[in-house]
């Protein structure tokens, strides 16, 4: 028994009771009466320290250093408040193979570490609160359940040096760096709430293995979840709200994420970069501030069953990144649904895009490629597919409906279309311009308010087995110097011209009852010759007087056949300049 002022059968201090227990050489239970004890406790062997009053009624503190030092044996501490300052080794220091349990304990570490479990030990925290300092699990076994970590000066929970730790049903609030950091270790975080961290709320680095299940993360300054430096792990049924990035994957990390929800992220929902990978299944991204799913700088995610609602850009693959995206459903974006730029490669399959200004947009050199198959693009403001630069796009089984332009290729891009359809567009079904190349097999355009297919500039067309129906102005239009061939195509309807062509596109097996018109090229503009030391002629000149290099010029009219007719009124020889009245000019 321990009481603040001693008494019959009671020790005046906890240290005195511990020394007596040690002298007995067997397991002991130390019961402590409510009060404030200013002392350092060294616990050896199998000991229980129990507060007799309500949890928090017994306070143990010291001005500097460790308050509870545990080595060897099995130690249980229940109901105490432990307060320390400048405790770099920990307000609670567990070492030399000890097994320590803290239950209903409050630990406050001012400018230090709350608990430090060293290699070869085990630490169990239940129903406890750690404030200001971090809980360090280094090379040990750990179990945390129903605990609260508040205002840690750096990481709230650090799992390092091959430690193995489980954190259940706990709350982490206001950590200055990470809520949970796992480095070269293993951790399992379940049903926890992490909020207000300065950096990534839950971080795995240096080949860590991290599992996060049924957790919520909100109001963090950087990423909600982060996997970096070849870390691995599983994230299941976890929700991140109001973070810079919902989940960040980088530097060779490869997590598996299932059923995640990333809502109101200020930049990105899923962010994969710097050779990061990852599998993302049945995730939902809501109202991302910039990009819902970003793969950049060599990232290579695998995304399946992703749902995007609201926000700016849906999927962006940029800066030599890659990605495969299947069963993607995106709606109500303010920008592009799918973007592939700058030598990146992406494959999209089973895609549904609705109410987005652009469907698929590609831009970059010849190493920029995108493949879109089995897709529905509805209610787009601009273009369903737009390829520019030297990018290459392949479409298969794509249906675009209700927008401005169906499929477009410009500059030096290549667009390959197979078994795809465009309907109810306000401009045209497909457009090639610049020096782009458009290859189509089985393209069907219905109800375009202008043209079914148009090529302009020096674009090249190779279109076969395609149908253009009820296009208001023309089924096919070929302007300027574009060229190519059409084979086994049909233009039907009642109001349009079938083809308006420039004579450079070969029409092979065209089926239509509508007129075919050749576009008459306007006459070439007159040749302009600039003579910087004389006159400029743009056409034949007749009956004109021309003069140049003259200081004074006097014009005379009339029939003068003698030499005087070509001189000046005073009979001079006109050497101050030159003039010509015969229309030949000089």
Secondary structure, DSSP 8 states (H G I E B T S, - for coil): -B-TT--TT-BSSHHHHHHHHHHHTS-EEEEE-SEEEE--EEEESSEEEEESSSTTSEEEE-SSS-SEEEESSEEEEESEEEEEES-TT-SEEEETT-EEEEES-EEEEETS-SEEE-TT-EEEEES-EEESS-EEEESSEEEEES-EEE--SS-SEEEETT-EEEEES-EEE--SS-SEEEESSEEEEES-EEE--SS-SEEEESS-EEEEES-EEES-SSEEEEE-TT-EEEEES-EEES-SEEEEE-TT-EEEEES-EEES-SSEEEEEETT---EEES-EEEEEEEEEEEEETT-EEEEES-EEEEEEEEEEEESS-EEEEEEEEEES-SSEEEEEESS-EEEEEEEEEES-SEEEEEESSTT-EEEEEEEEEES-SSEEEEE-TT-EEEEEEEEEEEEEEEEEE-TT-EEEEEEEEEEEEEEEEEEE-TT-EEEEEEEEEE--SSEEEEE-TT-EEEEES-EEES-SSEEEEE-TT-EEEEEEEEEE-SSSEEEEE-S-EEEEEEEESS-EEE----------B--TTS--BSS---S--EEES-S------S---SGGGGS-TTS---TTSEEE-SS---
